[in-house]
Structures are given as structure tokens and as C-alpha cells.
Amino acid sequence: MNPIDSHPAALLLALGAAVCFGGALVVTQFGLRHTTPLWGAAISIIATVVFWWPISGVFIDWAETRPDALILFALVGLFYPALVMMLTYESNRILGPTLTGTASSTTPVFAVVSSVLLLGERPSVTVVLGCMIVVMGLATLSMKAPMRLSPRWHVMLPLAAAMLRGIAQSLLKLGLIAHPSPFTAALVSYTVSAAVVWSAAAGRSAPGARRLTKKSVMWFVCVAALNGTAVMMMCYALQYGSVAIVSPVIATYPLFTIVFSATLLQREELTWKTITGAMLTVAGVAIISGG
């Protein structure tokens, strides 16, 4: 493995992204009391873009940007985070959180496979083993309630979201190799996603549907701060480390969601599944960090 792939900054940044993603899911629960999931996503993504653009001149020299990298970042924005969010919301509505969470835990598998195909990465056996253990742990964590109905073809919804999330990480890494500017990667992809999710929210709104209220904007601006920070940290982690290292660590965000949910929402109980899933996930990350 290339020395840069094991850069300690990559692990720390990926872990920070997981903490922020986990916290954002909890804050989202408060925001959804005042608006719909799709409008919540629109507020969150657009708020992030509105904050990032005015400060972009400090971090980006547009004269030095590579067109091929910008195309890759924009391509990612067409489906991440916008389309991935919409697929996840729809899966949760139809299948419930159990199967959605279990299928979503496969993201590191798709990330590693796509990194091998697109980037030529060759993760060590130890890293692959750690990745699989993380997936097992996350799947165990998500198995908390019965499924709402027989999955049938609907299982493709969360699997498609997991696949696109994994591919997005590899494409971002590919763009960062051409143009090593994580801020550019995050800004361009988020800007495209803002247009996608806003169009979807406006197109699907029914008369009288809850849209923008003071409380919904307040909560989802907080979500924007957490998710925006997470995506930015993810981009920086991908600059320093390989996808095979970064993706499984970021995927541990459900652990932090459980911790924050138990603390703030008092909805989590310690069960054998939670404890087993947490232990497997932590063990997997430990193996990856040592690989």
C-alpha cells in the first residue's frame, strides 16, 4: 500500500466526517417535525452552497482548476448527495429503516470495488477483511425492527443508493488526483446537487404541503452545517488516503447516531444486537487502521 494511503490524517478526517454525519441524522429528526424529508434535504444542501460560495475565493484559484476534474465533481453532484438522499428516503418509506439500513451498510463494498476498477487501487488483505467486518457490524446495528413488507424489487432502492454513494467516493478521489482541491470538489458537487434536489422538491410539492417555516429552516441549517462539514472532511480524507481506507471509516456514522440519539432523543436501548454490531464495527476500523 502506498504510504499516502495510510496517512493518519485520512483516518482522523474520515472519523470526523462519520461523527458529523451521525450527528446530522439526529438533528434531522427534529427538523422533520416541521417539514417534509425532501424539503429538508433541499434546505440543507442549498444552505451549505449559500455559505460556501462567498468564501470560495479564499480556497479556490479558479484559473488553476482542471476542466476534467470539474466535470468529475459535477458528475458526482448529479447523484450525490441529492439522488442518494431521495433513494434513501423512498426506501425508508417503502421498506422501513431495517432493510434500508442493512442495504446501506454495503457502501464500503461498492466503494472498494469501484476504487479497484476506476483508480487501480490494490487494498491489502487486512484492509479488505476490516472492511467486511465493518459491513457486518453495521448490518447488525441496523437489524432492530421487522421489515414492513416483503422486499421484492424494492430492495434495489437502498442498494442503488449504497452503490452510488460508493462510486461517488471513487469518482471524487479520481477528480482529486487530477486537481487536489477538496474545497472545489465539495463546492461543485454540492452546487449541482442543490439544483437537482430543489427541482425535485418543487416538482413534487402538493398544494398545502409543509415547506419553509422558521423552525424547519433553523433545524436544517444546523443539518447543513453538520453535513457540509462531513462532506468537506470526506473530500480532504480522500485527498490523503485511499478509498479502501476512508470509506469504511466514514460508514461507521450509525455508531455515532446511536450515541447521539441515546443522549439527545433517549430512543436507543442497549441490546445484544447493538453491542455486537458496535464491537464488530470498532474491530473492523481497528483492523483497517492497522492495515
C-alpha positions as a Markdown table, in Angstrom:
| # | Residue | x | y | z |
|---|---|---|---|---|
| 1 | Met | 0.0 | 0.0 | 0.0 |
| 2 | Asn | 1.2 | 3.4 | -0.9 |
| 3 | Pro | 2.4 | 5.4 | 2.2 |
| 4 | Ile | 0.0 | 8.2 | 1.4 |
| 5 | Asp | -2.9 | 5.7 | 1.7 |
| 6 | Ser | -2.1 | 5.2 | 5.3 |
| 7 | His | -1.7 | 8.8 | 6.1 |
| 8 | Pro | -3.0 | 9.3 | 9.7 |
| 9 | Ala | -4.8 | 12.5 | 8.6 |
| 10 | Ala | -7.1 | 10.4 | 6.3 |
| 11 | Leu | -8.3 | 8.3 | 9.2 |
| 12 | Leu | -8.8 | 11.3 | 11.5 |
| 13 | Leu | -10.7 | 13.2 | 8.8 |
| 14 | Ala | -12.8 | 10.2 | 7.9 |
| 15 | Leu | -13.7 | 9.6 | 11.6 |
| 16 | Gly | -14.6 | 13.3 | 11.9 |
| 17 | Ala | -16.9 | 13.0 | 8.9 |
| 18 | Ala | -18.5 | 10.0 | 10.5 |
| 19 | Val | -19.2 | 11.9 | 13.7 |
| 20 | Cys | -20.7 | 14.8 | 11.7 |
| 21 | Phe | -22.9 | 12.5 | 9.6 |
| 22 | Gly | -24.1 | 10.7 | 12.7 |
| 23 | Gly | -25.0 | 14.0 | 14.4 |
| 24 | Ala | -26.7 | 15.3 | 11.3 |
| 25 | Leu | -29.1 | 12.3 | 11.3 |
| 26 | Val | -30.2 | 13.1 | 14.8 |
| 27 | Val | -30.7 | 16.8 | 14.2 |
| 28 | Thr | -32.7 | 15.8 | 11.1 |
| 29 | Gln | -35.3 | 14.1 | 13.3 |
| 30 | Phe | -36.0 | 17.5 | 15.0 |
| 31 | Gly | -36.2 | 19.2 | 11.6 |
| 32 | Leu | -38.6 | 16.7 | 10.1 |
| 33 | Arg | -41.2 | 17.6 | 12.7 |
| 34 | His | -41.7 | 20.9 | 10.7 |
| 35 | Thr | -41.3 | 19.9 | 7.0 |
| 36 | Thr | -41.1 | 17.0 | 4.6 |
| 37 | Pro | -37.9 | 15.0 | 4.1 |
| 38 | Leu | -37.4 | 16.2 | 0.5 |
| 39 | Trp | -37.8 | 19.9 | 1.5 |
| 40 | Gly | -35.5 | 19.3 | 4.4 |
| 41 | Ala | -32.8 | 18.0 | 2.1 |
| 42 | Ala | -33.3 | 21.0 | -0.2 |
| 43 | Ile | -32.9 | 23.4 | 2.6 |
| 44 | Ser | -29.8 | 21.6 | 3.9 |
| 45 | Ile | -28.0 | 21.4 | 0.6 |
| 46 | Ile | -28.8 | 24.9 | -0.6 |
| 47 | Ala | -27.9 | 26.4 | 2.8 |
| 48 | Thr | -24.5 | 24.8 | 2.5 |
| 49 | Val | -24.0 | 26.1 | -1.0 |
| 50 | Val | -25.1 | 29.6 | 0.0 |
| 51 | Phe | -22.4 | 29.6 | 2.8 |
| 52 | Trp | -19.6 | 28.1 | 0.7 |
| 53 | Trp | -19.8 | 30.2 | -2.4 |
| 54 | Pro | -18.9 | 33.6 | -0.7 |
| 55 | Ile | -15.8 | 32.1 | 0.8 |
| 56 | Ser | -14.8 | 30.0 | -2.2 |
| 57 | Gly | -12.3 | 32.7 | -3.4 |
| 58 | Val | -10.2 | 32.1 | -0.3 |
| 59 | Phe | -9.8 | 28.4 | -1.0 |
| 60 | Ile | -10.1 | 28.1 | -4.8 |
| 61 | Asp | -8.0 | 29.6 | -7.6 |
| 62 | Trp | -10.4 | 29.2 | -10.5 |
| 63 | Ala | -7.7 | 30.0 | -13.0 |
| 64 | Glu | -5.8 | 26.8 | -11.9 |
| 65 | Thr | -8.8 | 24.4 | -11.9 |
| 66 | Arg | -8.7 | 21.5 | -14.3 |
| 67 | Pro | -11.7 | 21.1 | -16.6 |
| 68 | Asp | -11.6 | 17.3 | -16.4 |
| 69 | Ala | -11.7 | 17.4 | -12.6 |
| 70 | Leu | -14.6 | 19.9 | -12.6 |
| 71 | Ile | -16.6 | 17.6 | -14.9 |
| 72 | Leu | -16.0 | 14.7 | -12.5 |
| 73 | Phe | -17.1 | 16.7 | -9.5 |
| 74 | Ala | -20.2 | 17.9 | -11.3 |
| 75 | Leu | -21.0 | 14.3 | -12.4 |
| 76 | Val | -20.8 | 13.3 | -8.7 |
| 77 | Gly | -23.2 | 16.1 | -7.8 |
| 78 | Leu | -25.9 | 14.7 | -10.2 |
| 79 | Phe | -26.4 | 11.8 | -7.8 |
| 80 | Tyr | -24.5 | 12.5 | -4.5 |
| 81 | Pro | -25.9 | 13.7 | -2.2 |
| 82 | Ala | -29.2 | 14.6 | -4.0 |
| 83 | Leu | -30.2 | 11.3 | -5.7 |
| 84 | Val | -28.8 | 9.2 | -2.9 |
| 85 | Met | -30.9 | 11.1 | -0.4 |
| 86 | Met | -34.1 | 10.7 | -2.4 |
| 87 | Leu | -33.5 | 6.9 | -2.9 |
| 88 | Thr | -32.8 | 6.5 | 0.8 |
| 89 | Tyr | -36.0 | 8.4 | 1.8 |
| 90 | Glu | -38.1 | 6.4 | -0.7 |
| 91 | Ser | -36.6 | 3.1 | 0.6 |
| 92 | Asn | -37.2 | 4.1 | 4.2 |
| 93 | Arg | -40.8 | 4.9 | 3.3 |
| 94 | Ile | -41.5 | 1.6 | 1.5 |
| 95 | Leu | -39.2 | -0.9 | 3.3 |
| 96 | Gly | -38.7 | 0.7 | 6.6 |
| 97 | Pro | -35.4 | 1.5 | 8.4 |
| 98 | Thr | -34.2 | -2.1 | 9.0 |
| 99 | Leu | -33.7 | -3.2 | 5.4 |
| 100 | Thr | -32.7 | 0.3 | 4.3 |
| 101 | Gly | -30.0 | 0.5 | 6.9 |
| 102 | Thr | -28.8 | -3.1 | 6.2 |
| 103 | Ala | -28.5 | -2.5 | 2.5 |
| 104 | Ser | -26.9 | 0.9 | 3.0 |
| 105 | Ser | -24.2 | -0.7 | 5.1 |
| 106 | Thr | -22.8 | -2.2 | 1.9 |
| 107 | Thr | -21.5 | 1.2 | 0.7 |
| 108 | Pro | -17.8 | 0.3 | 1.6 |
| 109 | Val | -18.0 | -2.8 | -0.6 |
| 110 | Phe | -19.1 | -0.8 | -3.6 |
| 111 | Ala | -16.6 | 1.9 | -2.8 |
| 112 | Val | -13.7 | -0.6 | -2.7 |
| 113 | Val | -14.8 | -2.4 | -5.9 |
| 114 | Ser | -15.2 | 0.9 | -7.8 |
| 115 | Ser | -11.8 | 2.1 | -6.5 |
| 116 | Val | -10.2 | -1.0 | -7.9 |
| 117 | Leu | -11.9 | -0.6 | -11.3 |
| 118 | Leu | -11.5 | 3.2 | -11.6 |
| 119 | Leu | -8.4 | 4.0 | -9.7 |
| 120 | Gly | -6.4 | 0.8 | -9.8 |
| 121 | Glu | -6.2 | 0.6 | -6.0 |
| 122 | Arg | -5.0 | -2.6 | -4.6 |
| 123 | Pro | -6.1 | -2.7 | -0.9 |
| 124 | Ser | -4.3 | -5.2 | 1.3 |
| 125 | Val | -6.0 | -8.4 | 2.5 |
| 126 | Thr | -6.1 | -6.9 | 6.0 |
| 127 | Val | -7.9 | -3.8 | 4.8 |
| 128 | Val | -10.4 | -5.9 | 2.9 |
| 129 | Leu | -11.0 | -8.0 | 5.9 |
| 130 | Gly | -11.5 | -4.9 | 8.1 |
| 131 | Cys | -13.9 | -3.5 | 5.5 |
| 132 | Met | -16.0 | -6.7 | 5.6 |
| 133 | Ile | -16.1 | -6.7 | 9.4 |
| 134 | Val | -17.3 | -3.1 | 9.3 |
| 135 | Val | -20.1 | -4.1 | 6.9 |
| 136 | Met | -21.1 | -7.0 | 9.2 |
| 137 | Gly | -21.2 | -4.7 | 12.2 |
| 138 | Leu | -23.2 | -2.0 | 10.5 |
| 139 | Ala | -25.7 | -4.6 | 9.2 |
| 140 | Thr | -26.1 | -6.0 | 12.7 |
| 141 | Leu | -26.7 | -2.5 | 14.1 |
| 142 | Ser | -29.5 | -1.9 | 11.6 |
| 143 | Met | -31.4 | -5.0 | 12.4 |
| 144 | Lys | -33.6 | -3.6 | 15.1 |
| 145 | Ala | -37.1 | -3.9 | 13.8 |
| 146 | Pro | -39.1 | -6.2 | 11.5 |
| 147 | Met | -39.4 | -5.2 | 7.8 |
| 148 | Arg | -42.6 | -3.5 | 6.7 |
| 149 | Leu | -43.2 | -5.8 | 3.7 |
| 150 | Ser | -41.5 | -8.4 | 1.5 |
| 151 | Pro | -38.6 | -6.6 | -0.2 |
| 152 | Arg | -39.1 | -7.9 | -3.8 |
| 153 | Trp | -37.6 | -5.5 | -6.3 |
| 154 | His | -37.8 | -2.6 | -3.8 |
| 155 | Val | -34.5 | -3.8 | -2.3 |
| 156 | Met | -32.9 | -2.2 | -5.3 |
| 157 | Leu | -33.6 | 1.3 | -3.9 |
| 158 | Pro | -31.3 | 1.1 | -0.9 |
| 159 | Leu | -28.8 | -1.0 | -2.8 |
| 160 | Ala | -28.7 | 1.6 | -5.6 |
| 161 | Ala | -28.2 | 4.3 | -3.0 |
| 162 | Ala | -25.3 | 2.4 | -1.5 |
| 163 | Met | -23.7 | 1.7 | -4.9 |
| 164 | Leu | -24.0 | 5.4 | -5.9 |
| 165 | Arg | -22.5 | 6.5 | -2.6 |
| 166 | Gly | -19.6 | 4.2 | -3.0 |
| 167 | Ile | -19.0 | 5.2 | -6.6 |
| 168 | Ala | -19.2 | 8.9 | -5.7 |
| 169 | Gln | -16.2 | 8.4 | -3.3 |
| 170 | Ser | -14.1 | 6.8 | -6.0 |
| 171 | Leu | -15.0 | 9.5 | -8.6 |
| 172 | Leu | -14.2 | 12.2 | -6.1 |
| 173 | Lys | -10.8 | 10.6 | -5.5 |
| 174 | Leu | -10.3 | 10.4 | -9.2 |
| 175 | Gly | -11.0 | 14.1 | -9.6 |
| 176 | Leu | -8.8 | 15.0 | -6.6 |
| 177 | Ile | -5.9 | 13.1 | -8.3 |
| 178 | Ala | -6.3 | 15.4 | -11.3 |
| 179 | His | -6.9 | 18.6 | -9.2 |
| 180 | Pro | -6.1 | 18.2 | -5.5 |
| 181 | Ser | -8.6 | 20.8 | -4.2 |
| 182 | Pro | -11.1 | 19.2 | -1.7 |
| 183 | Phe | -13.0 | 22.5 | -1.4 |
| 184 | Thr | -13.5 | 22.6 | -5.1 |
| 185 | Ala | -14.7 | 19.0 | -5.1 |
| 186 | Ala | -17.2 | 19.7 | -2.3 |
| 187 | Leu | -18.5 | 23.0 | -3.7 |
| 188 | Val | -19.0 | 21.9 | -7.3 |
| 189 | Ser | -20.7 | 18.6 | -6.4 |
| 190 | Tyr | -22.9 | 20.3 | -3.8 |
| 191 | Thr | -23.9 | 23.1 | -6.2 |
| 192 | Val | -25.1 | 20.6 | -8.8 |
| 193 | Ser | -26.9 | 18.6 | -6.2 |
| 194 | Ala | -28.6 | 21.7 | -4.9 |
| 195 | Ala | -30.1 | 22.3 | -8.3 |
| 196 | Val | -31.2 | 18.6 | -8.6 |
| 197 | Val | -32.8 | 18.4 | -5.1 |
| 198 | Trp | -34.5 | 21.8 | -5.4 |
| 199 | Ser | -36.0 | 20.8 | -8.7 |
| 200 | Ala | -37.3 | 17.6 | -7.3 |
| 201 | Ala | -38.8 | 19.2 | -4.2 |
| 202 | Ala | -40.5 | 22.0 | -6.2 |
| 203 | Gly | -41.8 | 19.4 | -8.7 |
| 204 | Arg | -43.3 | 17.1 | -6.1 |
| 205 | Ser | -44.8 | 19.6 | -3.8 |
| 206 | Ala | -48.6 | 19.3 | -3.4 |
| 207 | Pro | -50.8 | 22.3 | -2.5 |
| 208 | Gly | -50.7 | 22.9 | 1.2 |
| 209 | Ala | -47.6 | 20.8 | 1.8 |
| 210 | Arg | -45.3 | 22.0 | 4.5 |
| 211 | Arg | -42.4 | 23.9 | 3.0 |
| 212 | Leu | -40.4 | 26.6 | 4.6 |
| 213 | Thr | -41.0 | 27.7 | 8.2 |
| 214 | Lys | -38.7 | 29.4 | 10.6 |
| 215 | Lys | -38.3 | 26.2 | 12.6 |
| 216 | Ser | -37.7 | 24.0 | 9.6 |
| 217 | Val | -35.1 | 26.4 | 8.2 |
| 218 | Met | -33.4 | 26.7 | 11.6 |
| 219 | Trp | -33.1 | 22.9 | 12.1 |
| 220 | Phe | -32.0 | 22.2 | 8.6 |
| 221 | Val | -29.4 | 25.0 | 8.6 |
| 222 | Cys | -27.9 | 23.1 | 11.5 |
| 223 | Val | -28.1 | 19.9 | 9.5 |
| 224 | Ala | -26.4 | 21.8 | 6.7 |
| 225 | Ala | -23.5 | 22.8 | 9.0 |
| 226 | Leu | -23.0 | 19.1 | 10.1 |
| 227 | Asn | -23.4 | 17.5 | 6.7 |
| 228 | Gly | -21.4 | 20.2 | 4.9 |
| 229 | Thr | -18.6 | 19.8 | 7.4 |
| 230 | Ala | -18.8 | 16.0 | 6.9 |
| 231 | Val | -18.6 | 16.1 | 3.1 |
| 232 | Met | -15.7 | 18.6 | 3.3 |
| 233 | Met | -13.8 | 16.3 | 5.7 |
| 234 | Met | -14.6 | 13.4 | 3.5 |
| 235 | Cys | -13.1 | 15.2 | 0.5 |
| 236 | Tyr | -10.0 | 16.0 | 2.4 |
| 237 | Ala | -9.7 | 12.4 | 3.7 |
| 238 | Leu | -9.9 | 11.2 | 0.2 |
| 239 | Gln | -7.1 | 13.5 | -0.8 |
| 240 | Tyr | -4.8 | 12.0 | 1.8 |
| 241 | Gly | -6.0 | 8.4 | 1.8 |
| 242 | Ser | -7.2 | 5.6 | -0.4 |
| 243 | Val | -10.9 | 4.9 | -0.8 |
| 244 | Ala | -10.5 | 1.5 | 0.8 |
| 245 | Ile | -9.3 | 3.2 | 4.0 |
| 246 | Val | -11.6 | 6.2 | 4.0 |
| 247 | Ser | -15.0 | 4.6 | 3.0 |
| 248 | Pro | -15.3 | 2.0 | 5.8 |
| 249 | Val | -14.4 | 4.6 | 8.5 |
| 250 | Ile | -17.0 | 7.1 | 7.2 |
| 251 | Ala | -19.6 | 4.3 | 7.1 |
| 252 | Thr | -19.4 | 4.0 | 10.9 |
| 253 | Tyr | -21.6 | 7.0 | 11.3 |
| 254 | Pro | -24.5 | 4.9 | 12.6 |
| 255 | Leu | -22.5 | 4.3 | 15.7 |
| 256 | Phe | -22.4 | 8.0 | 16.4 |
| 257 | Thr | -26.1 | 8.3 | 15.5 |
| 258 | Ile | -26.9 | 5.8 | 18.2 |
| 259 | Val | -24.8 | 7.6 | 20.8 |
| 260 | Phe | -26.3 | 11.0 | 20.0 |
| 261 | Ser | -29.8 | 9.5 | 19.7 |
| 262 | Ala | -29.5 | 7.9 | 23.2 |
| 263 | Thr | -28.2 | 11.1 | 24.6 |
| 264 | Leu | -30.5 | 13.7 | 23.0 |
| 265 | Leu | -33.6 | 11.8 | 21.9 |
| 266 | Gln | -33.5 | 9.0 | 24.5 |
| 267 | Arg | -34.7 | 6.5 | 21.9 |
| 268 | Glu | -31.9 | 4.0 | 21.9 |
| 269 | Glu | -31.6 | 0.9 | 24.0 |
| 270 | Leu | -28.6 | -1.3 | 24.5 |
| 271 | Thr | -29.5 | -4.7 | 23.1 |
| 272 | Trp | -27.2 | -7.6 | 22.2 |
| 273 | Lys | -27.5 | -6.6 | 18.5 |
| 274 | Thr | -26.4 | -3.0 | 19.3 |
| 275 | Ile | -23.5 | -4.2 | 21.4 |
| 276 | Thr | -22.4 | -6.9 | 18.9 |
| 277 | Gly | -22.7 | -4.5 | 16.0 |
| 278 | Ala | -20.7 | -1.8 | 17.7 |
| 279 | Met | -18.0 | -4.2 | 18.7 |
| 280 | Leu | -17.7 | -5.6 | 15.2 |
| 281 | Thr | -17.6 | -2.1 | 13.7 |
| 282 | Val | -14.9 | -0.9 | 16.0 |
| 283 | Ala | -12.9 | -4.0 | 15.5 |
| 284 | Gly | -13.2 | -3.6 | 11.7 |
| 285 | Val | -12.0 | 0.0 | 11.9 |
| 286 | Ala | -9.1 | -1.0 | 14.2 |
| 287 | Ile | -8.0 | -3.6 | 11.6 |
| 288 | Ile | -8.2 | -1.1 | 8.8 |
| 289 | Ser | -6.2 | 1.5 | 10.7 |
| 290 | Gly | -3.5 | -1.1 | 11.3 |
| 291 | Gly | -3.5 | -2.4 | 7.8 |
